[in-house]
Amino acid sequence: MMYRNKALLEAVRDCPCQHCGAQDGTVVAAHSNQLRDGKGKGIKAHDYRIAALCSICHHQLDQGFLWDKAQKREVFEEAHRKTVGWLFENGLIELKR
């Protein structure tokens, strides 16, 4: 079963791009393109495997030619880690006890 969380996806819209730092109103939750994260043909990865990316960085990650496969994976992983940190630091994710 795929994990979906609309509130999480919406929360990321307030985050700066976690690759280039843009705050231009185009930041969205970019899903992982890795099979290990649930990605499949016509199926997005789990919503907890997202990175806050602006439209330019998101395009480069998904369809761009500036980065090779390894660089795309590295860009996503770093942006994902930063996104999760930003969500916690801004109180948009909290641990339940």
C-alpha positions in Angstrom: 0.0 0.0 0.0 1.3 3.4 -1.0 1.7 6.1 1.7 -0.2 9.2 0.7 -0.4 12.4 2.8 -2.0 15.5 1.1 -1.1 17.7 4.1 2.5 16.8 3.8 2.6 17.6 0.1 0.9 21.0 0.8 3.3 21.9 3.6 6.3 21.6 1.3 4.9 24.5 -0.8 6.1 27.0 1.8 9.6 25.6 1.8 12.4 27.1 -0.3 13.8 24.9 -3.0 16.2 22.5 -1.2 18.6 22.4 -4.1 18.9 26.0 -5.3 17.2 28.0 -2.6 14.5 29.6 -4.8 11.4 30.9 -3.2 9.6 31.8 -6.3 6.1 30.2 -5.7 6.9 27.1 -7.9 8.2 24.8 -5.1 6.4 21.5 -4.9 7.0 18.1 -3.4 9.0 16.2 -6.0 8.7 12.5 -5.5 11.7 10.0 -5.7 12.2 8.3 -9.0 13.7 5.3 -7.4 12.0 1.9 -7.6 13.0 1.2 -4.0 10.8 4.1 -2.9 7.7 2.7 -4.6 8.1 4.4 -8.0 6.6 2.5 -10.9 5.2 3.2 -14.3 2.5 5.7 -13.7 2.9 5.4 -9.9 4.5 8.0 -7.8 6.8 7.0 -4.9 5.5 7.2 -1.3 4.7 10.7 -0.2 7.4 10.5 2.6 10.0 10.2 -0.2 9.8 13.8 -1.4 12.0 16.8 -1.8 11.0 20.4 -1.9 12.1 21.6 -5.4 11.3 24.6 -7.6 10.0 24.0 -11.1 13.4 24.3 -12.7 15.2 21.9 -10.4 12.2 19.5 -10.5 12.3 19.5 -14.3 16.0 18.9 -14.3 15.5 16.0 -11.9 12.7 14.4 -14.0 13.4 15.3 -17.6 16.6 17.3 -17.7 19.9 16.5 -19.3 22.2 18.6 -17.1 22.7 15.8 -14.5 23.5 12.1 -15.1 21.6 9.4 -13.2 24.1 9.4 -10.3 23.9 13.2 -10.0 20.1 13.1 -10.1 20.1 10.5 -7.3 22.5 12.6 -5.2 20.6 15.9 -5.8 17.3 14.2 -4.8 18.8 12.5 -1.7 20.4 15.7 -0.4 17.2 17.8 -1.1 15.1 15.1 0.6 17.2 15.2 3.8 17.0 19.0 3.8 13.3 18.9 3.2 12.6 16.5 6.1 14.8 18.7 8.4 12.9 21.9 7.3 9.6 20.2 8.0 10.6 19.2 11.5 12.3 22.6 12.2 9.2 24.5 11.2 6.9 22.3 13.3 5.1 20.7 10.3 6.1 17.2 11.3 6.3 16.2 14.9 6.9 12.9 16.7 4.0 11.4 18.6 4.7 9.9 22.0 
